Amino acid sequence: MQQFNNNEHPHRRYNPLLDEWILVSPHRNKRPWQGQKETLPEDNRPEHDASCYLCPGNVRANGVKNPEYTDCYVFENDFSALLKEEVNYENKNNSLFKLKPERGINKVVCFSPKHNLTLPEMEVSDVEKIVQTWREQYIELGNHEYINYVQIFENKGSVMGCSNPHPHGQIWAQSSLPTQVEKTQKNLQVYYEKNNSSLLKDYLETELKKEDRIVLQNNHYVVIVPFWATWPYETMIISKRHFGNITEMTSEETQSFAEIIKLITVKYDNLFETSFPYSAGIHQTPTDGISHPEWHFHMHFYPPLLRSATVKKFMVGYEMLGEAQRDISPEQSAKFLRDLPNQHYKTKTN
């Protein structure tokens, strides 16, 4: 009988945040690094695009003209998925047909007035302004009595459903906890009540000793490929100090957070020398007015690229009907990311 090798033999890994399992099949990737450089259309976007509804001074679809903003610009989404108005609803649900009205506020956060930038190409000071904007919006939206969760996120790239390349993210604030957040809170709380400590703090301390899934770190944060990662180059930023939300960051932690966001996104771009697509978002304490010592601030990055700038991982077949599955092991993908330079490939000199 062979001795188990996590880089050779199929196995399942447990995700304690979601109480779910993932199938890992590393034997299907005997040569896990199959990256290749491909000729992609050059990104020749101008600094200002007259046809872009997010650029400064341009008119959006609803007839509102954007101001001549110079850093971050926030506005309510013109095509919100949630509405603020309360509706009268008579609950006649049974156990098989549950329905409840949902209120909320959707906002767009333009990261920069420059149409041709992305986070990894910005200065750290500019990314820090984005973090400060996120903090302001978390406070403002969370102060609404009916808002119980503020989800800050970014979809980068058309493959992730982003319809406009102008650098921007979104904030969806709503009256209920979204499903993934509710699952996470439940499992964080169970662990905290049992151990009187943060699940992610204990997890991070163990990972820092092992080191094989650490991508990079600074004084206040660690970027890690989670033990239970689903996407090929999925990462998570975890704060070294146990705190629950973005308002609890010190000024030094705010700057460090901006630095590490820039660094991991630079590494993503460097992996296949392309503007790397992803969905990313912050998970933090609800805004329900209740103490949540179980929460530990963290940010997820879910990128779809698998082996090159055009080869993507799809969630189909077994993943949709059974459970999540990956081929390259988290340890291998962490090493690939860790070994990449911290300087953006576009700035390299020949």
N, C-alpha and C positions, 0 to 999 in steps of 0.2 A: 504493500500500500504506500502510495506517494505521500510525502510530507506536504501539508497545505502551504501554498504560496499565494499571498493576496494579489500578486501581479501576474499570476498564471492561471489560477483556478476560479471557476464561477462561485460566487457567494452572495449573500444578502447582507445589507447593512441597515442598521436602524437609525431613523431620524427622531431624536427625542423631542424636537421642537414641534413636530407635526404628528408624532405617534404613527409613523408610517415606515415601510420598508422599501428598499430599492435593490434591484438585482444588478450585480456587477459581473461582467463577462470579459475579463481582461485577455483570456486566451484567444479571443476573436481579433486581437490586435497584436500579433506577434512582433510587428514593427510599429509600435504605437506612434512614432513620429513620422507621419506621412505628409508633412506639410510641403507645399509647393508654391513657388511664386508664380502668379498669374498676371497676365496683362489685363488690367481693368481700366475703364475710362478714367481719364484724369479728372480730378475734382477741381474744376476751374471756376468755382462759385465766386461771384464778386463780393466785396465787403458790404455792399448795399445792393439789394435786388428790388427793383421798382415793382415787381409783380408779387413780392412776398408779403403776406398779410401780417407778418410778425416784425418786419423791419421798422425802424423809427420813421415816423412821418407818413407811413402808408395807411390806407383806409382798409379796414377789415370788412368781412362779408355783411356785417350788420350796419355798415355805414359809419362806424366810429373810427376816428382817426387816431392812430398811435401818437403819443407825444414824441418829441425828439430826445428819447431817453439815452443816457450815457453809460449805465451799467445794467442793473437788474430792473426789469419792468414786469409788474404783476397786474393781471386783469381777470375778471370773471369770464370763464369759457363761454364763447358765443353759442356753442352747441353742447351745453351741459348734459351729462348723463343723469344728474340729480337736480331737483328743483327745491327752492327754499319754502315754497308755499305749503301750509298745512292743509290737508284735505279731510273731509268728513267721510269716515269709513265705518260701516257696520260689519262687525266681525261675525261671519257665518261659516267659518272654516271648520272642516273636520280633519281628522288626523292624516288623511291622504291628499288633501287639497289646501295646504296652508298658504296664506298670503298676508302680507302686511305692507302698508304704504311705507315708503322710505324717503326721508327728507335729507337734503344735503346741499353743499356748495362746491362747485368745481372751479378751480382757478388754473390759469396758465402762468408759468414763470419763465420769462425770456431771460436767458443767462447773460446775454451780451447783445449790444446793438450790432455787432459785426456778424453778418450772415454766413461768413465762411469759416467760422471757428467751431471747435468742439472742446469739451472739457480738457482733454489732454494737451491741447494746444494753447490753453489760457495760462496766464500768470497765476501763481498761487494766491496772490492778493485778490485777483478777480474771482477765483473759486471761493475764497473766504467770504466775499460779498454775497455769493449765492447761499452759503451756509447761514449767514446772518439773516438773509431774506427768508429762508426756510424757518428759522427760529421765530421771526416776527409773524409769519403766517400761521405757524403752529399755535402761537399765543392768541392771535386775533380770531382765528376760526374756532379754536377750542373754547373760547369764552362765550360762544353762543350756547345757550342752555340746551338746545336740542342736538348739539354736535358732541358725539361721544368718541369719535376717532378721526384723526387727521392723517391721511395716507399721502406721503410725499414720494414721488417717483419720476423716473425718466425713461422713455422709450427712445432709443437711439437707432436710427437706420430704418429704411423702408421695410426690411425683412421683419422688423418688430412692430410693424403697423404704424410707423411714424410717417405722416403724410407731408411734413414740412421739414426740410433739412436745417432750418434756422435753429441755433442752439436753444433748446427750451425743455422744460419739464412740466409736470402737472401736479396739482394737489386736489385730491378728492376728500372732502370732509363730510361725514355722514352720521346719522343718528344711531346706526347699529354697528357692531364690530364686524368687519368683513370676515368671511369664513376662515381664511388662512390666519388672520390675526387672532380670531377666537380660539382656533386650535392651539396656536402658539401660547396664548395666555393661559389656557387650561393646563398645558403641560409644564409651563414655567411655574405656575402656582402650586401644582402637585409636588414638584421637586423642591420648591422653596419651603413649603409647609413640612415636608419630610426631613429636609437637611438644614433648614435655616440658613441657606446660602443660595447664591445665584447659580442657576444651571450653567449659564454661559461663562461665568467667571471660573467655575470649577473646570469646565470643559477647556477653556483657554489655557489655564494653568497647566493642565496635562499636555495639551498640544505644544506649548512652549518648551516642555521638557523633551518631547519626542522630536520636534523640529521638522519632520519629513513632509508635513502639509502646510508649513509656513511659507508664504510667498515673500512678504516683507513686513517690516514693523518700524515704528518710530517710538518716541517716548510715551505716547498715549494710546496708540491703536495698533492692531495687528490685522493684516490681510491674510486670510487662510482659505485653502480649498477645504471645505467641510468634509469630515469623514464620510458623511452621507450625501455628498454632492450628487446632483442628478445631471446637470448640464456638463459637457466636456471640460469647460474651463470656468465653471462656476466658482465664485469666491464670496467671502463674507468679511466685512470690516467689523471688528468687535472692539469695543473700548476696553482698555486695560483696567480702568477704574469702574467699579460698579455704580452706574447711575442709570436713570430710567428714560430720560428724554433730552432733547436738544437744548432746552432751556437751562439745564443743569451743567452745561459745559463751561469750563473756565475759558478765559481768553486764549490761554496757551493750548487748551484742548481744541478750541475752535480752529486755530491756525493749523494744528497738527492734523485735524480731520480734513481740512482743505488740501494739505500737502499729500496725504495718503490717497485721497480720491484722485488727484492728478497723477500720482505715481502708478496706481493700478491701471488707470485708463491708458497711460502711456505704454505700459507693458502689453495691454490688450492690442493696441494699434501695432506695436512692434512684432507681435506674434506672427502675423501673416502680411505685415506691411500694408495694412489697409485700415480705413476708418472702421473700427471694430464695432459691430452692432451689439446691443444688449438691452435688457430691461433691468433697471436697478431701482431699489426703493429702500426707505428707512423703516424699520420696525421699532416702535417706542411705546411708551405708556399711553393708554387711552386718556381722553380728556373728559372723563365722566365724573370728576370731582372726588373719586375714591383713591385712597392710597394704594399703590401697586409696587411694593418692594420686590416683587418677583421679577419685574421687568429689567432687562439689561440692554442698553442701547446697542443696536447693530444695524448694518446695512447689507442688503443682498445684491449681488450682480449675477444675472442669468444671461449669459451670451450663447447664441445658437451655433456659432461656427465650430466645425469639427476638425477638418484636415487642411483646409485652405481658405482663401478669401471668398470662395463660392460654394464650398461643400458644407452643408448644414446638417445638424442633427434634427430629426423630426420626431415628434411624439405621436406615433401611429401604432396601429396593430396591437401588439402585446402591451405597449405603454398605456393605451387607452382602455384596453379590456382587462389587463392584469395589474401591472404595477410599473413604476418607472424603472428604466434600465439604462446602463451605460457600459461602454467597452473599455476605454482607457481608465485606469485606476486613478483615484484622487491623488495618490502619492506621485504618480507619473506626471499628471498635469500640473501639480504644484511645482515640480522640479523644472518643467519647461518654462513656466512663468517666472520662477525665481531666477533662472539663468539668463533671462532677457535683460538687455540694458535698460537703464532708467532714463536715457536720453531718447527723445522721440525720433523715429527714423527719418522724418522729413528734415530734421535739423542737422543730420550727419553731414560732415564734409568729406569729399573724396580724397 
